[in-house]
């Protein structure tokens, strides 16, 4: 059985480590977007795999390191794109009543 609260916390932590200035939006997006939550969970899993690369047999280590690093980099880019798009969308909201 998956430990959903722990998975979510690892996912939030992975995103906040990379984008600390977006901590509140990360929490909000985790609540309202399953896709964003999945992306952050994948990032946490990829970072964990990369941190354990020394457990991989030496013959495979460097190729696996490159694969995991590429995945981490791609996911960081995707998470960042969502966060920046969300911030840009919110900055275009016109307050009511207008001033």
Secondary structure, 3 states (H helix, E strand, C coil): CCCHHHHHHHHHHHHHHHCHHHHHHHHHHHHHCHHHHHHHHHHHHHHHHHHCHHHCCHHHHHHHHHHHHHHHHHHHHHHHHHHHHHHHHHHCCCCCCCC
